[in-house]
Amino acid sequence: MNIRLLKRQDTQVLEEYLAPHKAECMFICSNLKATGIEYGGSDFEGEYFGYFDKHDGHLERLLGVIVHYWNGNVMMHAEDHDVLEKLILHLKKNIGRPVAGILGPNIQAEHVIKKLGLSRLSFGINSNEGLYEINLGALNEFNIPSNMKVVSAQDVPKSMLIEWMKSYDIEALGSLNDETLEKQVQEHWNLRLQKNDSWVLLLNGTPVALSAFNARLIDMVGSSGPCLDSS
C-alpha cells in the first residue's frame, strides 16, 4: 500500500512537498501550520492521506496528498493523475464524516468531484475562481481619497460584520437564513476578530467594504482577492 494516514513525523516531508506549490495550496499549508498534521476534531484540523513512491518495499518520496478537514471540506494536490486517482479511492474507503465541499486546483477538484460520485448533486456554489500571485514589491502604492479610511474590523460593530457575512453566505453560497447560519457566522467572527486580520473600508465614516486574510504563511498571505507574496 503506497498510501497512508500522515502522522506528526511526516510534517516536514509534507511541508517540503507542498513548498513549490504553496500558491495553489495556501489553505492546506496554512491549516498545517496552524494546527499540525494530526486530526482531533478541532477547527482547521484534518486527516492527511499521503501517496508515497515505493522502492524495494520501502516508502520514499511523497507524490501527493488529499485531506478531509474538520468542516467536511476536501482539499488535494497531486501532479500525477494516477496518484490523484488512487488518493481519491483511498479517501472514499477511509472516511466516516460527510463531505461538505471540494477545494483545489480546478482540474484536480473536478476529478475528485467525479470520482466521489458528487457530480449530479446540487451545489451551493460550483465555479472556478481566478488565482493570482502578486509580489508586494510589484504593487503601486495608492493614496486613498481623504473621505475614505481603512480601519480594523475590531473598530466597527460586530453586529454589522455578522449581517454582512450572513448576506454573503445566503447570496453567494446558497446558505439558508436560519439558526445554524447565525451560529456559524457568530463563531466565525469570534475567531476572526481575535486574529485581527480583517479590515473595513469607510466612506465618509460609513462601512462599505471588507477585506481579510483567509490563509497565512511566514512569507505569503492569501486574501479573498489576490495572493500577496511578502518576499
Secondary structure, DSSP 8 states (H G I E B T S, - for coil): --EEE--GGGHHHHHHHHGGGTTT-HHHHHHHHHH-SS--SSTT-EEEEEEEEEETTEEEEEEEEEEEETTSEEEEEESSHHHHHHHHHHHHHH--S---EEESSHHHHHHHHHHTT-TTS--S--------EEEGGGS------TTEEEEEGGGS-HHHHHHHHHHHHHHHH----SHHHHHHHHHHHHHHHHHT-EEEEEETTEEEEEEEEEEE-SSEEEESS-EEE--
